[in-house]
Amino acid sequence: MSEAASYKPQTGRAYGSRMNYRLIILAAALVCGASPVFAGPRAVIELFTSQGCSSCPPADRLLGEMSRDPSLLTMSLPVDYWDYLGWKDTLALHGHTKRQHAYALARGVNDVGTPQAVINGVVAVLGSDRQAIEHAIEQSRRSGEALSLPVALKIADGLVTVAIPAAVNAKHSGEVWLCPVTDRIAVAIGRGENRGRTITYHEVVRRWVKLGDWNGSEQTFTYKLADIPERNLLLRDVDRLDVLVQSGVAAKPGLILGAASTKLP
């Protein structure tokens, strides 16, 4: 089955829908009362979904199930291109739509659709197909470079600090992104394809903050916790922070080299 036929494309036609994730508690962080740091996921799963897509609820449920696997970093990225069907997605960011199109460009394809899962930044599959996602995880890790970069993330004294070591491969570089995430959001949908349903969305990315460019050398990035809220996003709505170190640029993203996640205190 071709990629274009494996999920619901933007044309409006409906198609059918171990390294453990170790908990690291740094002694210094304990002294400072910082939140625990998670490092070493075997995969980052980005699910492109929409409240206006009738094929998406099975994928949304699956992401919720997979979020319980501590070896996976799961992220829900609601898009806005189905809003024309009669329901404006209450969680969608236009930046998610742009990111999905950028992934398509990087893979040399034109169309995008939902539900779609992108694994470690390089393999795209149907977002409701657990077996395809697991296969994509293995496929993306064959080179040994996916998530090979250890990233340290901590929160202390009102600052988010991200420490990245020097690359073993001198050619590696990338962008460093900070994502506030809400664990669970239930939405009652009043119109569109999912009219009358209340759907729970898991691990929802609320915004993207570029911390800077990683040049392959040892670097540390900081960001004020107080600067995370934006427009309708309050700090109390944020359950955790994710950090991605990704090769390429936002317009043409590549392999995710490293990732970390921490709960807010």
N, C-alpha and C positions, 0 to 999 in steps of 0.2 A: 504494500500500500504506500503510495507516495506521501510525502510530508504534508502536502496541501490537502490531501484527502483524509488525514488522520485526526483532524480536529475541526472545530467549527470555524470556517474562514470568514474574513471580514465582508465577503460578498453578501452575507445574509442567508446563505443556504445552510441548513442544519445537517451536520454529519454525525455519525455515531461517536456518540460520545466514547580484622576488622578492628579496624582500629577503633576502639571505643572512644566516644566523645568524652575525654577525661576531664574530671573536675579538678582544677588546680587552685589551691588556696595559697597564695604567697604570704610568707610570714610578715613581710612589711605591710601587706594589705590588711592583715588581721590587726596589726597594731593600729593602723589608721582607721579601722572600721570600714574599709572598702568592701564593696560587694564582691562575691566570688567570681572568678574568671573561668570561662570554658574555652578549651582550645583543642585543636586536632580533629575536626569533623572529617568524615570520609567523603561527605558530599554536601554541597549547597544546592537546594532545590528551590527554584523560583517558579511559582505557579501564577500564570497570567489568567485571570478569571474576570467575570463580570456578573453583577446582579441582574443584568438584562439578558443573560444567556441561559437557555433552558438546559443545555448540555453540561453546565458547570457544576451544579450541586453535587454530583458524585465525586468530582475532582476535589471540591472543597472539603467533603467528608474525608476523602482519602488523605489529604494534606493534614487534617486534624489527627488522623490515626498515625501518620508517619512522624508527626511532630513529637510523639511520645518516645521515639527512638533516639536515644542520646547521642548516637553517632551521626545524626543528620541535622543540618541547619536548614530549617524550612521557612520559606518566606512567601507570603501571598501578595501579589501585585495586581490589584484591580485596575482594569483599563476603562477608558471612557468611550470607545468607538461604537458601543451598542446602545448608547443613550438615545439615539434617534428612534429606537423601537417603542419609546413611550415611558421609559423609567430612567431617571438620572441616577447613576450609581453614586451612592452616598459616600463611598470610600475611594473612588477612583481618583488617580492622579494622571494628568496628561503626560507627565514624565514617564509613567509606566508604559503608556502607549508608545512613546518615543523609544524607550529602551527595548521593547519587543521588536519594533521595526529595525532598530540598530542590530539586534541579534540576527534578524532575518538577512540584513545586508551582509553581515559578517559571514553567514553561511552561504551566501550567493543565491537566496531565494527572494521572491517578491511579496508573497501574501503572508498575513499573520492571522491567527484565529484563537479562539478559546474553546475549551480549556487547554492550555499548553504549558508543559513543564520544561524548563531549561535547566540542565544539570551541569554544575561546575562551569557554567558560562559557555559550553561548547556543544552540547548535544540537546536537541529538542525532540520531545515525544508528546504523545497524547497524555494530558494531565490526569486522566482518570484511570490509567492503565498502570497498575502497580508493577507488573512484570516488566513492562517496557521501561519504567523508571529505574528499577533495579539493574536491568541490562545496561541502561545508559550510564549508571554510576560506574559500573565495571569498565565500560567502553572509555569513559572519560579519564579513567585512572591508569590506562595502559602505559602511558608515557612516563608515569611516575612523578610528574610535575604538578598535577592538580593538587592543591591544598598541601603542598610540600613545605610551604613557608610558615614557620611558627610565628604566630602573632600574639602578643601579650596585650590584654585589654583590662583596664581597671578604672574604677571611679573612686576618687578620694578628694576631700577638701573642695568639693564643688567643681572638680575638673574631671573630664574624661581623658585618659591618657592611653595612647596606642603606641606600642614599641615594636618595631620591625627590625629584624637582624639583617645583616648583609646577605645578599644572594649568593648561593653556591655557584649558580650559573651566572656568569658576568653579564649575559645578555638580558637578564630579567629586569624588568621595570614595570611600572603600572600606576594606576590611580588608587587612592585610598578613600573609601566611602564609609560614612557613618549613617546607620539607619535606625531610627526609633521604631519600635514594633509594639503593637497591642496584641496580647495573646488570643483573646476571643471577643468577637463583636457579633451580636445577634441583630439582624435587620429584618423588619417586616416590610415586604415589597408590595407596593400598592398597584403597580401597573406593569405592562410588558409581559414577557414570556413566563416570568415566575410570579405573576400576580396572585396575591392571596397567601403566599408562602412566607414563612419566617425561616431564614437561613443563617446559620452560624458560620462566620468566617474566622479562620485561625491564622495566627502569626502574620497579621496585616502590617505591611510596611507603610508608615505614615508620612515619611518624607526622606529625601536623600541629601546628605550634607557632604560635600567634597572636602576632605581634610587636607588634601594636597597630592602632590605627585611623588611617588617613591622612585628613586633613581637607581636602586639596586644596592645602595650602601646602607649601613645601619642608620636608622632614623627614628625619631620620636615625634608624634603629633599630639596636640592637645586641643580640647574644645570645652568651652564653659557649659556645664550642665544647664544653667539658667537660660542659655540661648537655644535650647532644643525646642521649646514651645513655639508654635507659629500659627497665626490665624485661628482656626478652630481646634488646634491641637494643644491640649494642656499637658503639663508634665505628669499629672496624675493619670492621664490616659495611656502613658507609656509604661509597659511592663518590662521591656528589656531593650538593650542596644546591641545591634550587630555591626560588625566591621568587616568589610571585604577589601582585599588587595587584589585588583584585577588587572591583567595585562591589557594592552590596547588603550583606547580612549573611549569616552562616553558614546561618541558617534559610531564606533566600531569596536565593541567590547570583545575581549578574548577570554582566555582561560583564567579562572579564579585561582590565584597562586596561594592565597592564605585567607583565613577567616577566623573570627572569634566572636563570642557572644557573652553578655553578662546581664544578669537581672539587675534592675534598679533597686537600690537599698530601700 
